[in-house]
Protein backbone atom coordinates (compact mmCIF):
# COMPACT_ATOMS: atom_id res chain seq x y z
CA UNK A 1 0.00 0.00 0.00
CA UNK A 2 1.47 3.35 -1.05
CA UNK A 3 1.79 6.33 1.31
CA UNK A 4 -0.97 8.12 -0.60
CA UNK A 5 -3.31 5.12 -0.41
CA UNK A 6 -2.72 4.94 3.35
CA UNK A 7 -3.54 8.64 3.60
CA UNK A 8 -6.83 8.16 1.74
CA UNK A 9 -7.72 5.21 3.99
CA UNK A 10 -7.02 7.40 7.03
CA UNK A 11 -9.31 10.16 5.73
CA UNK A 12 -12.05 7.60 5.18
CA UNK A 13 -11.67 6.24 8.73
CA UNK A 14 -11.74 9.75 10.18
CA UNK A 15 -15.01 10.44 8.36
CA UNK A 16 -16.55 7.17 9.53
CA UNK A 17 -15.45 7.58 13.16
CA UNK A 18 -16.51 11.21 13.48
CA UNK A 19 -19.70 11.01 11.42
CA UNK A 20 -18.58 14.21 9.69
CA UNK A 21 -17.42 14.97 6.16
CA UNK A 22 -13.62 15.02 5.81
CA UNK A 23 -11.92 16.78 2.90
CA UNK A 24 -8.60 16.09 1.23
CA UNK A 25 -6.24 18.72 -0.14
CA UNK A 26 -6.29 19.31 -3.89
CA UNK A 27 -5.50 16.16 -5.84
CA UNK A 28 -3.98 15.82 -9.31
CA UNK A 29 -5.37 13.38 -11.87
CA UNK A 30 -2.96 10.59 -10.89
CA UNK A 31 -4.04 10.82 -7.26
CA UNK A 32 -7.72 10.86 -8.19
CA UNK A 33 -7.18 7.77 -10.33
CA UNK A 34 -5.46 6.00 -7.41
CA UNK A 35 -8.28 6.96 -5.04
CA UNK A 36 -10.95 5.72 -7.44
CA UNK A 37 -9.09 2.42 -7.81
CA UNK A 38 -9.56 1.82 -4.06
CA UNK A 39 -13.33 1.37 -4.67
CA UNK A 40 -14.27 3.05 -1.40
CA UNK A 41 -17.95 2.82 -0.43
CA UNK A 42 -19.60 5.20 -0.36
CA UNK A 43 -17.48 6.68 -3.12
CA UNK A 44 -15.83 10.06 -2.40
CA UNK A 45 -17.30 13.12 -4.08
CA UNK A 46 -14.88 15.26 -6.13
CA UNK A 47 -15.07 19.00 -6.80
CA UNK A 48 -12.53 21.58 -7.94
CA UNK A 49 -14.59 24.76 -7.96
CA UNK A 50 -16.08 24.34 -11.43
CA UNK A 51 -17.23 21.57 -13.74
CA UNK A 52 -14.30 20.00 -15.56
CA UNK A 53 -11.59 21.05 -13.08
CA UNK A 54 -8.47 18.88 -13.31
CA UNK A 55 -7.31 19.43 -9.73
CA UNK A 56 -10.04 18.54 -7.26
CA UNK A 57 -10.73 18.06 -3.57
CA UNK A 58 -12.16 14.72 -2.41
CA UNK A 59 -14.96 14.66 0.15
CA UNK A 60 -15.36 11.60 2.36
CA UNK A 61 -18.96 11.80 3.52
CA UNK A 62 -22.10 13.57 2.35
CA UNK A 63 -21.81 17.11 0.98
CA UNK A 64 -22.81 19.40 -1.87
CA UNK A 65 -20.45 21.29 -4.17
CA UNK A 66 -21.02 24.51 -2.24
CA UNK A 67 -19.87 22.80 0.97
CA UNK A 68 -16.31 22.26 -0.28
CA UNK A 69 -13.67 24.47 1.40
CA UNK A 70 -12.64 26.08 -1.90
CA UNK A 71 -12.13 29.79 -2.51
CA UNK A 72 -11.85 31.60 -5.83
CA UNK A 73 -9.25 34.35 -6.26
CA UNK A 74 -8.69 36.70 -9.19
CA UNK A 75 -5.20 38.03 -9.95
CA UNK A 76 -5.10 40.96 -12.37
CA UNK A 77 -2.33 43.33 -13.47
CA UNK A 78 -2.78 46.79 -11.99
CA UNK A 79 -1.84 48.24 -15.37
CA UNK A 80 -2.40 45.93 -18.35
CA UNK A 81 -0.62 48.31 -20.71
CA UNK A 82 2.73 47.81 -18.98
CA UNK A 83 2.21 44.23 -17.81
CA UNK A 84 4.38 41.28 -18.84
CA UNK A 85 2.78 38.50 -20.83
CA UNK A 86 1.84 36.17 -18.00
CA UNK A 87 1.56 32.40 -18.26
CA UNK A 88 0.17 29.66 -16.03
CA UNK A 89 3.71 28.96 -14.87
CA UNK A 90 4.18 32.61 -13.88
CA UNK A 91 1.03 32.65 -11.72
CA UNK A 92 1.81 29.31 -10.11
CA UNK A 93 5.43 30.26 -9.49
CA UNK A 94 4.41 33.51 -7.82
CA UNK A 95 2.07 31.67 -5.44
CA UNK A 96 4.56 28.94 -4.58
CA UNK A 97 7.13 31.68 -4.04
CA UNK A 98 5.06 32.76 -1.04
CA UNK A 99 6.00 29.48 0.64
CA UNK A 100 2.67 27.83 -0.16
CA UNK A 101 2.45 24.10 -0.86
CA UNK A 102 1.15 22.94 -4.24
CA UNK A 103 -1.56 20.75 -2.72
CA UNK A 104 -3.56 23.72 -1.40
CA UNK A 105 -3.83 25.19 -4.91
CA UNK A 106 -6.28 23.94 -7.52
CA UNK A 107 -6.63 24.92 -11.16
CA UNK A 108 -5.37 28.29 -12.40
CA UNK A 109 -7.21 29.61 -15.44
CA UNK A 110 -5.61 32.34 -17.54
CA UNK A 111 -7.62 34.70 -19.71
CA UNK A 112 -6.33 37.93 -21.28
CA UNK A 113 -3.37 38.10 -18.87
CA UNK A 114 -5.60 37.70 -15.81
CA UNK A 115 -5.61 34.65 -13.56
CA UNK A 116 -8.46 32.93 -11.77
CA UNK A 117 -7.07 30.73 -9.01
CA UNK A 118 -8.80 28.07 -6.91
CA UNK A 119 -7.40 27.36 -3.46
CA UNK A 120 -8.37 25.98 -0.06
CA UNK A 121 -10.28 28.41 2.16
CA UNK A 122 -7.54 28.13 4.77
CA UNK A 123 -4.95 29.82 2.56
CA UNK A 124 -7.12 32.31 0.63
CA UNK A 125 -6.62 35.32 2.91
CA UNK A 126 -2.87 34.78 3.02
CA UNK A 127 -2.70 34.79 -0.78
CA UNK A 128 -4.82 37.92 -1.20
CA UNK A 129 -2.74 39.78 1.38
CA UNK A 130 0.67 38.76 0.07
CA UNK A 131 0.46 38.12 -3.68
CA UNK A 132 1.36 41.53 -5.08
CA UNK A 133 3.58 40.63 -8.02
CA UNK A 134 3.63 38.03 -10.80
CA UNK A 135 6.86 37.90 -12.81
CA UNK A 136 7.74 41.62 -12.88
CA UNK A 137 4.12 42.79 -12.96
CA UNK A 138 2.31 44.42 -10.05
CA UNK A 139 -1.04 42.71 -9.55
CA UNK A 140 -4.26 43.17 -7.60
CA UNK A 141 -5.46 40.02 -5.84
CA UNK A 142 -9.04 39.60 -4.61
CA UNK A 143 -11.33 36.87 -3.30
CA UNK A 144 -14.50 36.39 -5.33
CA UNK A 145 -17.94 35.64 -4.01
CA UNK A 146 -18.77 33.75 -7.19
CA UNK A 147 -16.98 32.30 -10.18
CA UNK A 148 -15.94 35.03 -12.67
CA UNK A 149 -17.38 34.62 -16.15
CA UNK A 150 -13.93 34.48 -17.74
CA UNK A 151 -12.97 31.54 -15.51
CA UNK A 152 -15.30 29.11 -17.23
CA UNK A 153 -13.45 27.60 -20.22
CA UNK A 154 -15.45 27.62 -23.44
CA UNK A 155 -15.03 24.46 -25.52
CA UNK A 156 -14.58 24.39 -29.27
CA UNK A 157 -17.01 22.04 -31.00
CA UNK A 158 -15.28 20.03 -33.74
CA UNK A 159 -15.78 16.89 -35.80
CA UNK A 160 -13.02 14.32 -36.34
CA UNK A 161 -12.92 11.39 -38.75
CA UNK A 162 -11.22 8.46 -37.04
CA UNK A 163 -10.74 4.76 -37.62
CA UNK A 164 -12.16 3.76 -34.24
CA UNK A 165 -13.20 4.93 -30.77
CA UNK A 166 -9.87 3.83 -29.27
CA UNK A 167 -8.55 6.40 -26.84
CA UNK A 168 -5.14 6.68 -28.51
CA UNK A 169 -6.75 7.23 -31.91
CA UNK A 170 -8.92 10.10 -30.65
CA UNK A 171 -6.10 11.63 -28.60
CA UNK A 172 -3.81 11.70 -31.64
CA UNK A 173 -6.54 13.21 -33.82
CA UNK A 174 -7.56 15.96 -31.40
CA UNK A 175 -4.03 17.17 -30.64
CA UNK A 176 -2.51 16.50 -34.07
CA UNK A 177 -0.06 13.89 -32.82
CA UNK A 178 1.69 11.04 -34.56
CA UNK A 179 0.95 7.49 -33.43
CA UNK A 180 4.39 7.38 -31.76
CA UNK A 181 3.86 10.66 -29.89
CA UNK A 182 0.43 9.55 -28.71
CA UNK A 183 1.88 6.25 -27.49
CA UNK A 184 4.43 8.14 -25.38
CA UNK A 185 1.63 9.95 -23.55
CA UNK A 186 0.19 6.64 -22.45
CA UNK A 187 3.56 5.21 -21.45
CA UNK A 188 4.09 8.30 -19.29
CA UNK A 189 0.58 7.93 -17.79
CA UNK A 190 -0.67 11.32 -18.93
CA UNK A 191 -4.10 10.37 -20.30
CA UNK A 192 -7.17 10.14 -18.06
CA UNK A 193 -10.85 9.45 -18.73
CA UNK A 194 -13.35 10.78 -16.19
CA UNK A 195 -10.47 11.19 -13.74
CA UNK A 196 -9.15 7.63 -14.09
CA UNK A 197 -5.94 6.55 -15.81
CA UNK A 198 -6.70 4.55 -18.97
CA UNK A 199 -4.73 2.53 -21.51
CA UNK A 200 -4.36 3.36 -25.19
CA UNK A 201 -6.81 0.62 -26.18
CA UNK A 202 -9.65 1.96 -24.01
CA UNK A 203 -12.85 2.47 -26.03
CA UNK A 204 -14.44 5.84 -25.30
CA UNK A 205 -18.17 6.27 -24.79
CA UNK A 206 -20.46 9.23 -25.41
CA UNK A 207 -20.15 11.61 -22.46
CA UNK A 208 -16.58 10.63 -21.55
CA UNK A 209 -14.27 13.47 -20.52
CA UNK A 210 -10.64 12.96 -21.57
CA UNK A 211 -7.77 14.93 -19.98
CA UNK A 212 -4.25 14.88 -21.40
CA UNK A 213 -1.67 16.52 -19.16
CA UNK A 214 0.23 19.23 -20.97
CA UNK A 215 -2.23 19.40 -23.87
CA UNK A 216 -5.78 19.99 -22.66
CA UNK A 217 -8.96 17.99 -22.58
CA UNK A 218 -11.92 17.03 -24.71
CA UNK A 219 -15.39 15.60 -24.20
CA UNK A 220 -16.95 12.95 -26.42
CA UNK A 221 -20.37 14.08 -27.60
CA UNK A 222 -21.51 11.47 -30.11
CA UNK A 223 -20.77 9.56 -33.29
CA UNK A 224 -22.50 11.45 -36.09
CA UNK A 225 -22.20 8.91 -38.88
CA UNK A 226 -19.96 6.41 -40.68
CA UNK A 227 -18.13 7.28 -43.89
CA UNK A 228 -18.15 5.13 -47.03
CA UNK A 229 -14.86 3.65 -45.81
CA UNK A 230 -16.55 2.81 -42.50
CA UNK A 231 -14.68 5.44 -40.49
CA UNK A 232 -16.41 7.20 -37.61
CA UNK A 233 -17.25 10.92 -37.73
CA UNK A 234 -17.04 11.92 -34.06
CA UNK A 235 -18.42 15.14 -32.57
CA UNK A 236 -16.19 16.36 -29.73
CA UNK A 237 -15.90 19.41 -27.49
CA UNK A 238 -12.26 20.47 -27.19
CA UNK A 239 -10.87 22.59 -24.35
CA UNK A 240 -7.46 24.06 -25.27
Secondary structure by P-SEA (a helix, b strand, c coil): ccaaaaaaaaaaaaaaaacbbbbbccccaaaaaaaaaaccccbbbbbcccccccbbbbbccccccccccbbbbbbbbccccccccccaaaaaaaaaaaccccccccbbbbcccbbbbbbccccaaaaaacccccccbbbbbbbbcccccccbbbbbbbccccccccaaaaaaaaacccaaaaaaaaaacccccccccccccccccccbbbbbccccccccccccccccccccbbbbbbcc
